[in-house]
């Protein structure tokens, strides 16, 4: 960090000195040559602190703790959103399947677990059916459609 501070300080000082020298140069005849020399001086002043041997540009020199915390929060939100969307799409697919079979429902809630290696397992399916709907038929269709045991299906 000290090396970077030294390079920035040198760049500022040399930049001001070069600007002052550019203002007071006697004529425009050697303008390109003078600008080239000033550029070289500027680059040397910036590179000197790094060349002196105390350069440490590894990640351990940077405090990564805030970035890791933000990434963990982002990952947690992403996992939550993926779970929500998966549950929503599964409920929608079950609803479409039941409608195609001519069965009425009011509410479908699917609860899933997504593992670290992205495996999806269905914890349960909760359905609230319209009056007069055949619960055994609904349970069988949902069980076959989602390939889950009937003990994970709760019908009200």
N, C-alpha and C positions, 0 to 999 in steps of 0.2 A: 504494500500500500504506500509505503514511503517513496518507493521508486516512481510510482505513478504521480504522486504529489510533486516530486522533483521535476519530472518531465513536463507536467502542466505549468509549473512555475517558470521553468526555463522557456517554454513556448510563449508564455505571456510576456516575459521580459524581452526576449529576442524579437517577438512580433512588434512590440512597441519601439524598440531600437531600430528595427528595419524600416518601420513606417517613418520614423523621424529622419533617418538617413535618406530614404527615398524622396522625402519632401525637399531636403536641402542639396540634392545632387546638382552639379553645375549645369549639365545640359542633357538633352534628349538623344544625343548622338549614340551613346552606348547603352541605351535603355534595355535591350534584350540581354546583353551581357551582365549588366548590373542586377537585373531581376533574377537571372540564373544564379549568380553568386549569392544573392540574398536567400534564394530558395535552398541552396546547399547549406548555408549557415543555419537556417531555420531547422532543416532536417537533422543536422548534426546536433543541434542543441536539444532536440527532442530525443534522439537516440542515445545520447551520451549516458544518461542515467541507467538505461537498460544494458548498455554495453559494459558498464563498470562492473558487472558481475553479480549484482544482488537482485536478479529478476526472479520473481516467484509468481507465475501465472497459472498455478494449479487451482482446481476447484476447492481445495482445502483452505485456500487463502480467502475464499468468499464464504460468507455466512449463508448457508443454504437452508437453514431452519425455516424461515418464513415461506420459502418456495415449497418445501415439503409439506408444510401445514396446509397451504392453499391447495396443493395437489390432492392431499388426503380428503379435504372437504369437497373438492370437485369430484373425485372418484366416488365418494359417498352419495353425493347428489345424483351423479350419473347412474349409479347402481339403483337408487331409489326410483328414478325416472324409468329405467329399463324394466324394473319389477312392475311398476304401475301400468306401463304400456302393454306389457305382456299379459297381465291380468285383464286389462280392458279388452284387448284383442281376442283373448280366449273366450271371455264372456260374450263378446259380440258373435264369435263363430258358433258358440253353443246356441245362442239365441236364434241365429240364422238357421241352424240345423233343426231346431224345434219348430220354427215357423214353417220350414219346408215339409216337416212331418205333420203339419196341421195342429200343432199343440200351442196353447196360449200360456204365456208367463208374464209376470209383472216385474220381477227383479231377478237378476242373475249376478252372483258375486263369486269370482274365482280367486283363490289365494294360492300363490306359487312361492317356491323357494328357488333362487338362482345361485348355484354354487360358484366358488372361485374360478372353476374351469368352465363356467358358463352352461353347466347342465341345469335344465329346468325340470323341477318336480312339482306336481300339483298337490298341495296340502289338502285342500277341500274345495267343493263347489256347493254353494248355498243358493237354492232357488225358491222363489215365492211364485207359486202358480196361480193362474186364474181359476175361479171356482169351476168345479166339474172336470178339471183336467186329470187324466189318468196318471197318478204318481208313479206307479210301477213301470209303466211304459216310458215315462220321462227318465226315470232312473236308469233303465236298461239302455236307452238311446245315448244318454250322456256318458254312461260307463263305457260303452263301445266306442263312441266318438272320440273320447279323450284317452282311452285305454287306461282307465283307472278302476280300482275296486269300488264296489257300490257302497262300502262303509265310509268312503270319502265324500259321498253325495248326501247333502242334507236338504230335504224338501219340506217346505211349510205350506 
